[in-house]
Amino acid sequence: MTDTLTIGELAARSGVAASALRYYERRGLIRAGRTSGNQRRYDRAELRRVAFIRIAQQIGVSLEEIKTALDELPDNRTPTRADWSRLSAHWRRKLDERIALMASLRDDLTECIGCGCLSMRRCRLYNADDRLAADGTGPRLLIRDAERRAARSQATRDEAAAAPAERSEARAAADPADVWPSPGSGPRFGTGPR
């Protein structure tokens, strides 16, 4: 087994068309060496970069954002698990927000399609005289409401994540007698008397 892959091998292993791989290379997302006959040869580590690009695109990350992130990886060595973990952590919040927004839109759309209200005054898909055009494209009322719910949901998750840290800090600042149990007051093990 060689340490490099041809473009055909990389395409077969990654599930990405050779034309897309050439495009990624032109954009600086992946790198290839050249043989004496000017044929592309990819290090096996490029498989991981291609997989990362595919996943990032599927969650809606632009190629510009992907390139910026990949540029943070080391050039002189194969990225470690910690490198990839640090890189993907940048997008965790964005992914959480997108999930919340999509769930909210899914619920609203189901409600709107099946509501049968026949009331243009209450309908969140209705945009009389295109008055919301300045706010952007698409069903603005639905999107705005979904974004607000997603932001509230994210705020709730952020508060929940911060709560354990705040409790730990509060306990550390508390009187040591409140934090450390007195002798003999801890959990008992065994069945005999103390």
N, C-alpha and C positions, 0 to 999 in steps of 0.2 A: 504494500500500500504506500503510495507516495504522499508527501505532505501538501501537494497542491492539487487543485481540481481544474479541469477545463471548464469553459463556460457551459458546455452541454451537461457535464457532470454536476456543476453547481445548480443549474436549472432543474435537473432531475431530482437532486437531493432536497432542494429548497421548495420546489413547487412553483417557482417564479419563472416566467418566460425569459428566454435569453435576451430578447429585446428590452425587457424591463431591467434586467441586470446591467445591460450596457447603459441604459438611462441612469440607473443608480450610480454607476461608475462616473458618468459625465457630471453628475450633480455632486460628486465627492462623498457619496454615502458609503460606498465600498471601494476597495482598492484591488487592482490586479497587477501582477508582474507580467513581463513579456518574455517569450522564448526568443531564441536567435531567429526564428522564422516569424516573429512578431505576433505570435498567438498568445491570447490571454491565459494566465495561470493565476488561480485564486488560492490563497492560503485557506486551510480548512476552517480557521477562525472566522472567515467571512460568512460561513453558514449561520453562525450565531447573529451576526450583524443583519443578515437578510431576514432571519426569523424575527428579529426585533423590529425591523422596518415594517414587515407585514402586520405584526400585532399592533404597532403604533398607528398605522394607517387605519386599521379596522376600528380603533376606538376614536378615530377622527383627528389624530394629530397630523399637522401639515408636514410636508417634506422639509420645509425650512426649519421647523421646530425639531424634527428628527435629526437633521444635519447638525444643528447647534448642539444637541445632546450628544450625538456620536463624536463630535469634535472634542468633547471632554474626556473621551477614552484615551488611554495611553497609546502612543504610536510605536513605542519601542518594545512592547510585550503584548502577549495575549491578555485581554481583559479578564480579571478575576470575577468571582461571584460577587464580591464586595463592590467592584466597579459597576457591575450591572445593577446591583441592588440600589446603589446610590443614584444611578442614572434614572431608573424607573420610579424612584420615590418622588422625583420632580412632578410626575404626572398623576400621582395617586389622587390628589385633591381634584384635579381636572376630571379624572375618570369618575370619581364619586359624584361630582356635580352633574356630569353628563348622564350617569345612571339615574340620578334623582329626576333630572329634567325629562328623560325619556319615559320613566315610569309615570310621571305626572301627565305628560302628553298622551300616553297610551290610555290612561284612565279618563282624561278629558275627552279624547276623541271617541272612545267607546260611548261615553255619556252623550256626546253631541250627535253622533250618528243615530243612536237609538232613542233619543229623547222624545221626538215627535211633538215638541212644544209648539211649533208653528208660530212662535212669537219672535218677530225680528227685533223687538225691543230687548229681549233677554238673551238672544242667541250670541254666543261668543265667537261665532264664525262670521257674523254679519258685520260689514264695514260700510255703513251708509256714506255715499258720496266719496268713498276712498279717503276718508279723513285721517286714517292712520298711515297713509303712504309715507309720510315723512319719518315715521318710526322705523321703517324697514319693510322688507318683503315678507310674504307669508301671512298666516293667520295671527296677527299681532296680539289680539286679546288673549288667545289661547297660549301663545308663547310667553307673553308677559306674566300671566297668572302662573304658568308652569315654572318660570324662572324664579318667581317670588317663593313658591312652595319649595322649590329645590334649595334656595338660599336658606329658608327657615330650617329645612331638614338638615342641611350641612351645619348650620349653627348649633343645632341640637346635638349632632354627632361630635362637633368640636367641644362643646361643653361637657359631654359625657367622657370624652377622652381626657380632658383637662382635670376632671374631678378627682381621679385617683392621685394625680400628682399634687393637687392642692391639699388633699387629705394628708399625704405623706409630709408635705412641708409644714402643715399645721401641727402634726404630731411631733415633728422634730423641734418645733418652737415651743411646744407645751412643756409644762413642768415635768421633769424626769420621773417623778412619782406617778404621774398620770400615764406615762409611756411604758415604763418598765414595771412589771408586776412585782409585788412584794414577795419575799421568800414564802414558799408554801402555798401561794395563790394560783400557781400555774396549773396547767392540765395535769390530771393524775393518770398515771399509767399503772396497770396491774389492778388487782382486786382487793389487796390487803388494806388494812387501816393505815392512816398516816402516822 
